Amino acid sequence: MAKRRPKPPSKAFSRPRVPDGSGGGRSVERIAAALERLAPSAPSAPDFASADAFSWHPEERRLLPVRKVNRVEMSLLKGIDRVRDVLLENTERFARGLPANNALLWGARGMGKSSLVKAVHAAVNAAHGRRKAVGTGGGDGLLKLVEIHREDIESLPDLMTLTRGAPYRFIVFCDDLSFEAEDTSYKSLKAMLEGGIEGRPDNVVFYATSNRRHLMARDMVENERSTAINPGEAVEEKVSLSDRFGLWLGFHRCSQDEFLAMVDGYVAHFRIPFARERLHPEALEWATTRGARSGRVAWQYVQDLAGRLGVRLANSE
């Protein structure tokens, strides 16, 4: 009877032997290095001493310094004396480490809502004895202004992580804040303002401007009421967002006298040589053609006037 020859070991189950000192270890190192390159790098700690204002970039989780803030002096903001004083007092308390409220500046377009936030920030830093002159570069102010865009509201928790525990105080500022239908990013803002596990850090206050008092359009409110199973609860969830702001500061359309005072203030500040008897009629005609009287319209007229007269508007900052 013929003897059976032993079958060679199956190649499917054979394991190649890697001798000591071969490239196996180097392959593992290369794979690990590739994975590290693919993984997002941890954000570097911001250099808050480099500037007094920053813009938030959520994709990179970075705060980029703003060397020169686009703002006007407090004295040039006319017709908003009451809200100016309230916001200034609230900000001064916050800068001193005392309790302060989040603020919603709402109302008519062009009446200086965002300009007031930036002017108050500069005024409080200057009043606290810092070396920095209003509007110039440098970062020696205790109070930092951080701008976040409306579409980046969902990244607020990441921003709070960077500011929490820093030896500075921060005004997180969102200009033209509002929410449209099916927008759920407002929940991140509600959690930050109040109600979240961590909540708002003690060294952060939130200021927002909006043309809407309740941060949502009226037709959205009516649509929620008409389509919801429980209309009251559906509307309450979104409308209650504005209740998280301790200060509601209303900006209303200015009167003719207030509009002319704005124009006079700009003309005097920039020393534009123009006869008063011609200035007011021209300014009112300009406002009529725009269909509105506001600080923005006054500034646009002054820019046109200065251009016609060949006067350069030296930056007031």
DRENDO-1510 file (C-alpha; in Angstrom, 1 decimal, always signed):
<recs>
REC; n; res; u; v; w
REC; 1; MET; +0.0; +0.0; +0.0 .
REC; 2; ALA; +1.5; +3.3; -1.1 .
REC; 3; LYS; +2.3; +5.8; +1.6 .
REC; 4; ARG; +0.6; +9.1; +1.5 .
REC; 5; ARG; +2.9; +12.0; +1.2 .
REC; 6; PRO; +2.4; +14.8; +3.8 .
REC; 7; LYS; +0.7; +17.9; +2.3 .
REC; 8; PRO; +2.6; +21.1; +2.4 .
REC; 9; PRO; +1.2; +23.6; +4.9 .
REC; 10; SER; -1.6; +25.8; +3.5 .
REC; 11; LYS; -0.5; +29.2; +2.4 .
REC; 12; ALA; -3.8; +30.6; +3.4 .
REC; 13; PHE; -3.0; +30.1; +7.0 .
REC; 14; SER; +0.7; +30.7; +7.0 .
REC; 15; ARG; +2.0; +33.8; +8.8 .
REC; 16; PRO; +5.1; +35.5; +7.5 .
REC; 17; ARG; +7.7; +35.8; +10.1 .
REC; 18; VAL; +9.1; +39.3; +10.7 .
REC; 19; PRO; +12.6; +39.1; +11.9 .
REC; 20; ASP; +13.7; +41.3; +14.7 .
REC; 21; GLY; +15.0; +44.7; +13.5 .
REC; 22; SER; +12.9; +44.5; +10.3 .
REC; 23; GLY; +10.6; +47.3; +8.9 .
REC; 24; GLY; +7.5; +46.1; +10.9 .
REC; 25; GLY; +8.0; +48.6; +13.7 .
REC; 26; ARG; +8.7; +51.4; +11.2 .
REC; 27; SER; +5.4; +50.6; +9.5 .
REC; 28; VAL; +3.5; +51.0; +12.7 .
REC; 29; GLU; +5.2; +54.3; +13.4 .
REC; 30; ARG; +4.3; +55.5; +9.9 .
REC; 31; ILE; +0.6; +54.5; +10.4 .
REC; 32; ALA; +0.6; +56.3; +13.8 .
REC; 33; ALA; +2.1; +59.4; +12.3 .
REC; 34; ALA; -0.5; +59.4; +9.5 .
REC; 35; LEU; -3.3; +59.1; +12.0 .
REC; 36; GLU; -2.0; +62.1; +14.0 .
REC; 37; ARG; -1.9; +64.2; +10.8 .
REC; 38; LEU; -5.5; +63.3; +10.1 .
REC; 39; ALA; -6.7; +64.0; +13.6 .
REC; 40; PRO; -7.6; +67.7; +14.3 .
REC; 41; SER; -5.0; +69.4; +16.3 .
REC; 42; ALA; -5.8; +70.8; +19.7 .
REC; 43; PRO; -6.4; +74.6; +19.6 .
REC; 44; SER; -3.5; +76.7; +20.9 .
REC; 45; ALA; -4.2; +78.9; +23.9 .
REC; 46; PRO; -5.2; +82.4; +22.6 .
REC; 47; ASP; -2.8; +85.3; +23.4 .
REC; 48; PHE; -5.3; +87.6; +24.9 .
REC; 49; ALA; -2.7; +90.2; +25.7 .
REC; 50; SER; -2.1; +90.8; +22.0 .
REC; 51; ALA; -5.3; +92.8; +21.4 .
REC; 52; ASP; -8.5; +94.1; +23.1 .
REC; 53; ALA; -10.8; +92.7; +20.4 .
REC; 54; PHE; -11.0; +89.3; +18.7 .
REC; 55; SER; -13.1; +87.5; +16.0 .
REC; 56; TRP; -14.1; +83.9; +16.6 .
REC; 57; HIS; -13.3; +81.4; +13.8 .
REC; 58; PRO; -15.1; +78.1; +14.8 .
REC; 59; GLU; -13.6; +76.0; +12.0 .
REC; 60; GLU; -10.2; +76.4; +13.5 .
REC; 61; ARG; -11.4; +77.0; +17.1 .
REC; 62; ARG; -9.3; +80.1; +17.1 .
REC; 63; LEU; -9.7; +83.7; +18.3 .
REC; 64; LEU; -7.9; +86.0; +15.8 .
REC; 65; PRO; -6.9; +89.4; +17.2 .
REC; 66; VAL; -8.5; +92.5; +15.7 .
REC; 67; ARG; -5.8; +95.2; +15.8 .
REC; 68; LYS; -8.0; +98.1; +14.9 .
REC; 69; VAL; -11.7; +98.1; +15.7 .
REC; 70; ASN; -14.1; +99.9; +13.4 .
REC; 71; ARG; -15.9; +102.2; +15.9 .
REC; 72; VAL; -16.9; +105.8; +16.6 .
REC; 73; GLU; -16.5; +107.8; +19.7 .
REC; 74; MET; -19.2; +107.8; +22.4 .
REC; 75; SER; -19.7; +111.5; +22.0 .
REC; 76; LEU; -20.8; +111.1; +18.4 .
REC; 77; LEU; -23.7; +108.8; +19.3 .
REC; 78; LYS; -26.7; +111.2; +19.5 .
REC; 79; GLY; -30.3; +110.5; +20.5 .
REC; 80; ILE; -29.6; +107.4; +22.5 .
REC; 81; ASP; -28.6; +108.9; +25.9 .
REC; 82; ARG; -30.7; +106.7; +28.1 .
REC; 83; VAL; -29.8; +103.3; +26.6 .
REC; 84; ARG; -26.1; +104.5; +26.4 .
REC; 85; ASP; -26.1; +105.2; +30.1 .
REC; 86; VAL; -27.7; +101.9; +31.0 .
REC; 87; LEU; -25.4; +99.8; +28.9 .
REC; 88; LEU; -22.3; +101.8; +30.1 .
REC; 89; GLU; -23.2; +101.2; +33.7 .
REC; 90; ASN; -23.9; +97.5; +33.2 .
REC; 91; THR; -20.5; +97.1; +31.4 .
REC; 92; GLU; -18.6; +99.0; +34.1 .
REC; 93; ARG; -20.0; +96.8; +36.8 .
REC; 94; PHE; -19.1; +93.7; +34.8 .
REC; 95; ALA; -15.5; +95.0; +34.3 .
REC; 96; ARG; -15.2; +95.5; +38.1 .
REC; 97; GLY; -16.2; +91.8; +38.7 .
REC; 98; LEU; -19.7; +92.7; +39.9 .
REC; 99; PRO; -22.9; +91.1; +38.8 .
REC; 100; ALA; -24.0; +92.2; +35.3 .
REC; 101; ASN; -26.7; +91.3; +32.8 .
REC; 102; ASN; -26.6; +90.0; +29.2 .
REC; 103; ALA; -28.0; +92.7; +27.0 .
REC; 104; LEU; -30.2; +92.7; +23.9 .
REC; 105; LEU; -30.1; +95.9; +21.9 .
REC; 106; TRP; -33.1; +95.9; +19.6 .
REC; 107; GLY; -35.0; +98.2; +17.4 .
REC; 108; ALA; -34.7; +100.5; +14.4 .
REC; 109; ARG; -32.0; +100.0; +11.8 .
REC; 110; GLY; -29.1; +102.4; +11.7 .
REC; 111; MET; -29.6; +103.9; +15.2 .
REC; 112; GLY; -26.2; +102.9; +16.6 .
REC; 113; LYS; -26.8; +99.6; +18.3 .
REC; 114; SER; -23.6; +97.9; +17.3 .
REC; 115; SER; -21.7; +101.2; +17.4 .
REC; 116; LEU; -22.8; +101.6; +21.0 .
REC; 117; VAL; -21.5; +98.2; +22.1 .
REC; 118; LYS; -18.0; +98.9; +20.5 .
REC; 119; ALA; -17.9; +102.4; +22.0 .
REC; 120; VAL; -18.8; +101.2; +25.5 .
REC; 121; HIS; -16.1; +98.6; +25.3 .
REC; 122; ALA; -13.5; +101.2; +24.5 .
REC; 123; ALA; -14.8; +103.7; +27.0 .
REC; 124; VAL; -14.8; +101.2; +29.9 .
REC; 125; ASN; -11.2; +100.1; +29.1 .
REC; 126; ALA; -10.1; +103.7; +29.0 .
REC; 127; ALA; -11.8; +104.5; +32.2 .
REC; 128; HIS; -10.1; +101.7; +34.0 .
REC; 129; GLY; -6.7; +103.3; +33.7 .
REC; 130; ARG; -5.2; +101.2; +30.9 .
REC; 131; ARG; -2.4; +102.6; +28.8 .
REC; 132; LYS; -4.4; +102.0; +25.6 .
REC; 133; ALA; -6.0; +105.1; +24.0 .
REC; 134; VAL; -9.5; +104.6; +22.7 .
REC; 135; GLY; -9.5; +102.8; +19.3 .
REC; 136; THR; -5.7; +102.2; +18.9 .
REC; 137; GLY; -3.9; +98.9; +18.8 .
REC; 138; GLY; -2.6; +97.0; +21.7 .
REC; 139; GLY; -4.1; +94.6; +24.2 .
REC; 140; ASP; -3.5; +96.0; +27.6 .
REC; 141; GLY; -7.3; +96.4; +28.4 .
REC; 142; LEU; -8.9; +94.1; +31.0 .
REC; 143; LEU; -12.1; +93.9; +29.0 .
REC; 144; LYS; -12.0; +92.0; +25.7 .
REC; 145; LEU; -14.5; +92.2; +22.9 .
REC; 146; VAL; -15.1; +88.9; +21.1 .
REC; 147; GLU; -17.3; +89.0; +17.9 .
REC; 148; ILE; -19.2; +85.9; +17.0 .
REC; 149; HIS; -21.3; +85.7; +13.8 .
REC; 150; ARG; -24.9; +84.7; +13.8 .
REC; 151; GLU; -24.3; +81.5; +11.8 .
REC; 152; ASP; -21.6; +80.3; +14.3 .
REC; 153; ILE; -23.9; +80.4; +17.4 .
REC; 154; GLU; -23.8; +76.6; +17.7 .
REC; 155; SER; -20.1; +76.8; +18.4 .
REC; 156; LEU; -20.6; +78.9; +21.6 .
REC; 157; PRO; -19.6; +76.0; +23.9 .
REC; 158; ASP; -16.2; +75.8; +22.2 .
REC; 159; LEU; -15.7; +79.6; +22.6 .
REC; 160; MET; -16.7; +79.4; +26.3 .
REC; 161; THR; -14.1; +76.7; +26.8 .
REC; 162; LEU; -11.4; +79.1; +25.6 .
REC; 163; THR; -12.5; +82.0; +27.7 .
REC; 164; ARG; -13.4; +80.2; +30.9 .
REC; 165; GLY; -10.7; +80.7; +33.5 .
REC; 166; ALA; -8.8; +83.3; +31.5 .
REC; 167; PRO; -7.5; +86.3; +33.6 .
REC; 168; TYR; -9.7; +88.7; +31.5 .
REC; 169; ARG; -13.3; +89.6; +31.2 .
REC; 170; PHE; -15.1; +89.1; +27.9 .
REC; 171; ILE; -18.0; +90.7; +26.0 .
REC; 172; VAL; -19.1; +88.1; +23.5 .
REC; 173; PHE; -20.9; +90.2; +20.9 .
REC; 174; CYS; -23.2; +89.0; +18.1 .
REC; 175; ASP; -24.5; +91.7; +15.6 .
REC; 176; ASP; -27.8; +91.3; +13.8 .
REC; 177; LEU; -28.9; +88.2; +15.7 .
REC; 178; SER; -32.2; +86.6; +14.6 .
REC; 179; PHE; -33.5; +83.1; +13.9 .
REC; 180; GLU; -35.6; +81.8; +11.0 .
REC; 181; ALA; -38.0; +78.9; +10.7 .
REC; 182; GLU; -36.6; +75.4; +11.4 .
REC; 183; ASP; -33.5; +77.0; +13.0 .
REC; 184; THR; -32.4; +75.2; +16.1 .
REC; 185; SER; -29.1; +76.9; +16.8 .
REC; 186; TYR; -30.9; +79.2; +19.3 .
REC; 187; LYS; -30.8; +76.3; +21.7 .
REC; 188; SER; -27.0; +76.6; +22.1 .
REC; 189; LEU; -27.5; +80.3; +23.0 .
REC; 190; LYS; -30.2; +79.5; +25.5 .
REC; 191; ALA; -28.0; +76.9; +27.2 .
REC; 192; MET; -25.1; +79.4; +27.4 .
REC; 193; LEU; -27.2; +82.3; +28.7 .
REC; 194; GLU; -28.9; +80.2; +31.3 .
REC; 195; GLY; -29.9; +76.7; +32.1 .
REC; 196; GLY; -26.9; +74.7; +30.8 .
REC; 197; ILE; -24.8; +72.4; +33.1 .
REC; 198; GLU; -21.8; +74.7; +32.9 .
REC; 199; GLY; -23.8; +77.9; +31.9 .
REC; 200; ARG; -22.1; +81.2; +31.2 .
REC; 201; PRO; -18.7; +81.7; +32.8 .
REC; 202; ASP; -18.4; +84.4; +35.4 .
REC; 203; ASN; -16.0; +86.3; +33.2 .
REC; 204; VAL; -18.3; +86.4; +30.1 .
REC; 205; VAL; -21.3; +88.5; +29.3 .
REC; 206; PHE; -23.3; +88.3; +26.1 .
REC; 207; TYR; -24.4; +91.4; +24.1 .
REC; 208; ALA; -26.5; +91.1; +20.9 .
REC; 209; THR; -28.1; +93.5; +18.5 .
REC; 210; SER; -31.3; +92.7; +16.5 .
REC; 211; ASN; -34.0; +94.4; +14.6 .
REC; 212; ARG; -36.5; +92.0; +16.4 .
REC; 213; ARG; -37.4; +92.2; +20.0 .
REC; 214; HIS; -38.0; +88.5; +20.3 .
REC; 215; LEU; -35.3; +87.5; +17.8 .
REC; 216; MET; -37.8; +85.9; +15.4 .
REC; 217; ALA; -40.1; +87.3; +12.8 .
REC; 218; ARG; -43.7; +88.0; +13.7 .
REC; 219; ASP; -45.0; +85.6; +10.9 .
REC; 220; MET; -42.9; +82.8; +12.4 .
REC; 221; VAL; -44.7; +83.4; +15.8 .
REC; 222; GLU; -48.1; +83.3; +14.1 .
REC; 223; ASN; -47.2; +80.2; +12.1 .
REC; 224; GLU; -46.1; +78.4; +15.3 .
REC; 225; ARG; -49.4; +79.3; +16.9 .
REC; 226; SER; -51.5; +78.0; +14.0 .
REC; 227; THR; -49.7; +74.7; +13.3 .
REC; 228; ALA; -48.6; +73.5; +16.8 .
REC; 229; ILE; -50.6; +71.0; +18.8 .
REC; 230; ASN; -50.0; +73.2; +21.8 .
REC; 231; PRO; -49.6; +76.7; +20.4 .
REC; 232; GLY; -48.6; +78.3; +23.7 .
REC; 233; GLU; -45.7; +75.9; +24.4 .
REC; 234; ALA; -44.4; +76.0; +20.8 .
REC; 235; VAL; -44.2; +79.7; +20.8 .
REC; 236; GLU; -42.9; +80.0; +24.3 .
REC; 237; GLU; -39.8; +77.9; +23.6 .
REC; 238; LYS; -38.5; +80.3; +21.0 .
REC; 239; VAL; -39.8; +83.6; +22.3 .
REC; 240; SER; -38.4; +82.9; +25.8 .
REC; 241; LEU; -34.9; +83.2; +24.3 .
REC; 242; SER; -35.2; +87.0; +24.6 .
REC; 243; ASP; -36.2; +86.6; +28.3 .
REC; 244; ARG; -32.7; +85.3; +28.9 .
REC; 245; PHE; -31.3; +88.8; +28.4 .
REC; 246; GLY; -31.6; +90.8; +31.6 .
REC; 247; LEU; -31.4; +94.1; +29.7 .
REC; 248; TRP; -33.7; +95.0; +26.8 .
REC; 249; LEU; -32.6; +98.3; +25.3 .
REC; 250; GLY; -34.9; +99.7; +22.7 .
REC; 251; PHE; -33.7; +101.9; +19.8 .
REC; 252; HIS; -36.4; +103.9; +18.1 .
REC; 253; ARG; -36.4; +106.1; +15.0 .
REC; 254; CYS; -35.0; +109.5; +15.7 .
REC; 255; SER; -36.8; +112.8; +15.4 .
REC; 256; GLN; -35.8; +115.5; +13.0 .
REC; 257; ASP; -34.0; +117.5; +15.7 .
REC; 258; GLU; -32.1; +114.4; +16.8 .
REC; 259; PHE; -31.1; +113.7; +13.2 .
REC; 260; LEU; -29.8; +117.2; +12.7 .
REC; 261; ALA; -27.9; +117.0; +16.0 .
REC; 262; MET; -26.2; +113.9; +14.7 .
REC; 263; VAL; -25.2; +115.7; +11.5 .
REC; 264; ASP; -24.0; +118.7; +13.5 .
REC; 265; GLY; -21.9; +116.4; +15.7 .
REC; 266; TYR; -20.1; +114.8; +12.8 .
REC; 267; VAL; -19.5; +118.1; +11.0 .
REC; 268; ALA; -18.0; +119.7; +14.1 .
REC; 269; HIS; -15.9; +116.6; +15.0 .
REC; 270; PHE; -14.3; +116.4; +11.6 .
REC; 271; ARG; -14.1; +120.2; +11.2 .
REC; 272; ILE; -16.0; +120.3; +7.9 .
REC; 273; PRO; -16.3; +123.9; +6.7 .
REC; 274; PHE; -19.9; +124.3; +5.7 .
REC; 275; ALA; -22.5; +127.0; +6.4 .
REC; 276; ARG; -25.1; +125.9; +8.9 .
REC; 277; GLU; -27.9; +127.5; +7.0 .
REC; 278; ARG; -27.1; +125.2; +4.0 .
REC; 279; LEU; -26.2; +122.2; +6.1 .
REC; 280; HIS; -29.6; +121.4; +7.6 .
REC; 281; PRO; -31.7; +121.8; +4.5 .
REC; 282; GLU; -29.3; +119.5; +2.6 .
REC; 283; ALA; -29.2; +117.0; +5.4 .
REC; 284; LEU; -33.0; +116.8; +5.5 .
REC; 285; GLU; -33.3; +116.4; +1.8 .
REC; 286; TRP; -30.8; +113.6; +2.0 .
REC; 287; ALA; -32.9; +111.9; +4.6 .
REC; 288; THR; -36.0; +112.3; +2.6 .
REC; 289; THR; -34.5; +110.7; -0.4 .
REC; 290; ARG; -33.5; +107.7; +1.8 .
REC; 291; GLY; -36.9; +107.5; +3.4 .
REC; 292; ALA; -35.5; +107.4; +6.9 .
REC; 293; ARG; -33.7; +109.4; +9.6 .
REC; 294; SER; -31.1; +107.6; +11.6 .
REC; 295; GLY; -27.5; +107.8; +12.7 .
REC; 296; ARG; -26.4; +105.7; +9.7 .
REC; 297; VAL; -28.1; +108.1; +7.2 .
REC; 298; ALA; -26.6; +111.1; +9.0 .
REC; 299; TRP; -23.1; +109.5; +8.6 .
REC; 300; GLN; -23.7; +108.7; +5.0 .
REC; 301; TYR; -24.7; +112.3; +4.3 .
REC; 302; VAL; -21.6; +113.6; +6.1 .
REC; 303; GLN; -19.4; +111.3; +4.0 .
REC; 304; ASP; -21.0; +112.7; +0.8 .
REC; 305; LEU; -20.5; +116.2; +2.1 .
REC; 306; ALA; -16.9; +115.7; +3.0 .
REC; 307; GLY; -16.2; +114.1; -0.4 .
REC; 308; ARG; -17.7; +117.0; -2.3 .
REC; 309; LEU; -15.7; +119.5; -0.3 .
REC; 310; GLY; -12.5; +117.5; -0.6 .
REC; 311; VAL; -12.2; +117.0; +3.2 .
REC; 312; ARG; -10.5; +113.8; +4.4 .
REC; 313; LEU; -12.3; +112.3; +7.3 .
REC; 314; ALA; -9.5; +111.5; +9.7 .
REC; 315; ASN; -10.2; +108.3; +11.6 .
REC; 316; SER; -11.7; +109.4; +15.0 .
REC; 317; GLU; -10.5; +106.2; +16.6 .
</recs>
